[in-house]
Amino acid sequence: MSSKEMAKSLIDQIPDSKMVYVLSFLQGAAIPDEEPNAETLRAIEELDTGGGFTFNGPTSRLFSEILSEEE
């Protein structure tokens, strides 16, 4: 029995009250893995090597700082 066939048979055994959890999981699992684009990979590498910019705090303060730099 393949894994897919086993999963289908197990679904029949799950009570309706718990099916919402199974559906949420399956919807997440059905989304294909996405590879980051080149710009994102460069940004990750920059942070991994000690560069870049990190921020700790509320997002409202981050956006205030970003907008004030543009002026």
N, CA, C and O of each residue as an XYZ file, in Angstrom:
284
protein
N       0.856     -1.178      0.000
C       0.000      0.000      0.000
C       0.901      1.240      0.000
O       1.807      1.356      0.825
N       0.647      2.147     -0.915
C       1.444      3.371     -0.981
C       1.074      4.297      0.181
O       0.047      4.120      0.836
N       1.918      5.265      0.413
C       1.649      6.240      1.483
C       0.358      7.001      1.207
O      -0.417      7.284      2.121
N       0.139      7.329     -0.064
C      -1.075      8.068     -0.418
C      -2.319      7.229     -0.153
O      -3.315      7.740      0.359
N      -2.268      5.952     -0.498
C      -3.409      5.055     -0.245
C      -3.646      4.891      1.247
O      -4.791      4.851      1.697
N      -2.557      4.794      2.020
C      -2.689      4.658      3.475
C      -3.323      5.913      4.066
O      -4.183      5.823      4.942
N      -2.900      7.082      3.590
C      -3.462      8.337      4.092
C      -4.948      8.422      3.789
O      -5.736      8.851      4.632
N      -5.334      8.011      2.573
C      -6.750      8.047      2.211
C      -7.579      7.126      3.101
O      -8.699      7.472      3.475
N      -7.044      5.968      3.439
C      -7.797      5.056      4.305
C      -7.875      5.579      5.737
O      -8.877      5.363      6.419
N      -6.841      6.256      6.194
C      -6.858      6.820      7.544
C      -7.838      7.980      7.655
O      -8.457      8.173      8.700
N      -7.979      8.747      6.587
C      -8.911      9.877      6.608
C     -10.325      9.398      6.907
O     -11.082     10.080      7.598
N     -10.679      8.234      6.390
C     -12.016      7.694      6.656
C     -12.235      7.374      8.129
O     -13.379      7.266      8.571
N     -11.165      7.222      8.889
C     -11.272      6.876     10.305
C     -11.288      8.105     11.215
O     -11.521      7.983     12.418
N     -11.042      9.274     10.654
C     -10.977     10.494     11.458
C     -12.387     11.027     11.681
O     -13.148     11.194     10.728
N     -12.741     11.298     12.955
C     -14.074     11.846     13.218
C     -14.214     13.257     12.636
O     -13.240     14.006     12.551
N     -15.429     13.601     12.240
C     -15.675     14.920     11.651
C     -15.217     16.054     12.561
O     -14.781     17.098     12.076
N     -15.311     15.862     13.869
C     -14.934     16.919     14.808
C     -13.443     17.261     14.740
O     -13.043     18.355     15.138
N     -12.622     16.338     14.239
C     -11.182     16.589     14.138
C     -10.729     16.843     12.695
O      -9.553     17.119     12.457
N     -11.639     16.754     11.752
C     -11.280     16.893     10.343
C     -10.735     18.285     10.020
O      -9.907     18.421      9.120
N     -11.183     19.319     10.734
C     -10.702     20.676     10.476
C      -9.177     20.752     10.650
O      -8.506     21.467      9.906
N      -8.632     20.024     11.624
C      -7.187     20.029     11.849
C      -6.453     19.341     10.701
O      -5.396     19.793     10.263
N      -7.025     18.255     10.229
C      -6.420     17.507      9.126
C      -6.447     18.352      7.859
O      -5.465     18.400      7.119
N      -7.568     19.016      7.610
C      -7.682     19.848      6.419
C      -6.684     20.996      6.439
O      -6.073     21.307      5.417
N      -6.516     21.624      7.594
C      -5.545     22.718      7.707
C      -4.145     22.225      7.396
O      -3.396     22.876      6.668
N      -3.797     21.081      7.944
C      -2.479     20.516      7.682
C      -2.300     20.179      6.200
O      -1.281     20.512      5.596
N      -3.298     19.518      5.631
C      -3.192     19.123      4.226
C      -3.109     20.321      3.292
O      -2.387     20.280      2.295
N      -3.834     21.379      3.602
C      -3.758     22.575      2.765
C      -2.353     23.168      2.806
O      -1.836     23.611      1.780
N      -1.742     23.177      3.970
C      -0.374     23.677      4.080
C       0.618     22.775      3.380
O       1.563     23.254      2.754
N       0.412     21.475      3.479
C       1.322     20.517      2.854
C       1.189     20.508      1.343
O       2.126     20.122      0.644
N       0.051     20.922      0.830
C      -0.180     20.887     -0.613
C       0.468     22.065     -1.336
O       0.580     22.052     -2.562
N       0.894     23.079     -0.590
C       1.556     24.232     -1.201
C       2.974     23.823     -1.570
O       3.720     23.355     -0.711
N       3.356     23.989     -2.814
C       4.708     23.584     -3.208
C       5.769     24.439     -2.519
O       5.558     25.623     -2.260
N       6.899     23.824     -2.231
C       8.012     24.563     -1.651
C       8.480     25.611     -2.648
O       8.596     25.338     -3.843
N       8.746     26.802     -2.153
C       9.216     27.865     -3.024
C      10.672     28.153     -2.723
O      11.086     28.188     -1.564
N      11.431     28.356     -3.758
C      12.835     28.723     -3.617
C      12.933     30.235     -3.546
O      12.275     30.929     -4.320
N      13.743     30.763     -2.629
C      13.913     32.213     -2.576
C      14.585     32.723     -3.855
O      15.397     32.025     -4.463
N      14.237     33.939     -4.249
C      14.863     34.517     -5.436
C      16.287     34.981     -5.113
O      16.711     34.946     -3.958
N      17.011     35.408     -6.130
C      18.426     35.768     -5.978
C      18.613     36.907     -4.975
O      19.556     36.882     -4.185
N      17.728     37.904     -4.998
C      17.849     39.033     -4.074
C      17.703     38.581     -2.619
O      18.446     39.029     -1.746
N      16.749     37.699     -2.371
C      16.538     37.182     -1.018
C      17.731     36.353     -0.570
O      18.165     36.462      0.576
N      18.265     35.528     -1.457
C      19.447     34.723     -1.123
C      20.636     35.611     -0.770
O      21.378     35.310      0.165
N      20.822     36.706     -1.513
C      21.920     37.645     -1.199
C      21.703     38.284      0.170
O      22.656     38.452      0.931
N      20.462     38.641      0.487
C      20.159     39.263      1.780
C      20.412     38.295      2.927
O      20.938     38.683      3.970
N      20.038     37.042      2.734
C      20.276     36.025      3.767
C      21.773     35.840      3.979
O      22.245     35.764      5.113
N      22.513     35.768      2.880
C      23.971     35.605      2.979
C      24.604     36.805      3.679
O      25.524     36.645      4.480
N      24.111     38.005      3.378
C      24.626     39.212      4.017
C      24.437     39.152      5.533
O      25.357     39.469      6.287
N      23.263     38.753      5.971
C      23.011     38.642      7.413
C      23.848     37.531      8.038
O      24.351     37.682      9.151
N      23.999     36.416      7.323
C      24.787     35.295      7.844
C      26.256     35.664      8.038
O      26.938     35.084      8.883
N      26.740     36.627      7.258
C      28.152     37.019      7.362
C      28.342     38.264      8.224
O      29.408     38.878      8.209
N      27.312     38.629      8.968
C      27.445     39.727      9.926
C      27.080     41.092      9.387
O      27.211     42.085     10.103
N      26.628     41.174      8.147
C      26.235     42.462      7.576
C      24.754     42.679      7.711
O      24.067     42.001      8.475
N      24.279     43.638      6.953
C      22.844     43.891      6.917
C      22.358     44.686      8.109
O      23.148     45.246      8.869
N      21.075     44.725      8.257
C      20.430     45.512      9.298
C      19.396     44.645      9.992
O      18.537     44.049      9.341
N      19.477     44.576     11.293
C      18.442     43.881     12.062
C      17.727     44.908     12.926
O      18.299     45.937     13.286
N      16.503     44.629     13.246
C      15.697     45.559     14.037
C      14.938     44.796     15.092
O      14.334     43.760     14.814
N      14.971     45.311     16.301
C      14.175     44.755     17.393
C      13.305     45.869     17.932
O      13.811     46.905     18.364
N      12.022     45.666     17.910
C      11.104     46.673     18.412
C       9.794     46.603     17.667
O       9.593     45.733     16.820
N       8.903     47.525     17.986
C       7.598     47.516     17.327
C       7.727     47.932     15.863
O       8.568     48.763     15.519
N       6.901     47.357     15.015
C       6.954     47.678     13.591
C       6.646     49.137     13.329
O       7.139     49.704     12.353
N       5.842     49.758     14.179
C       5.526     51.179     13.979
C       6.795     52.021     14.062
O       6.953     52.977     13.302
N       7.699     51.678     14.974
C       8.961     52.416     15.086
C       9.862     52.135     13.878
O      10.531     53.038     13.376
N       9.876     50.888     13.417
C      10.668     50.546     12.236
C      10.215     51.368     11.037
O      11.041     51.954     10.336
N       8.906     51.413     10.799
C       8.415     52.183      9.659
C       8.672     53.669      9.837
O       8.939     54.363      8.856
N       8.598     54.177     11.055
C       8.912     55.589     11.304
C      10.369     55.869     10.927
O      10.662     56.886     10.298
N      11.270     54.982     11.303
C      12.681     55.149     10.954
C      12.899     55.082      9.453
O      13.642     55.888      8.894
N      12.249     54.120      8.796
C      12.397     53.982      7.344
C      11.896     55.228      6.633
O      12.559     55.741      5.731
N      10.720     55.720      7.037
C      10.140     56.897      6.378
C      10.950     58.147      6.658
O      11.042     59.013      5.788
N      11.542     58.274      7.836
C      12.334     59.460      8.135
C      13.639     59.474      7.332
O      14.173     60.546      7.045
N      14.164     58.283      6.964
C      15.375     58.217      6.150
C      15.108     58.670      4.722
O      16.015     59.164      4.052
N      13.874     58.510      4.247
C      13.528     58.894      2.885
C      13.437     60.399      2.712
O      13.570     60.902      1.596
N      13.219     61.110      3.774
C      13.030     62.579      3.684
C      14.317     63.320      3.576
O      14.317     64.548      3.494
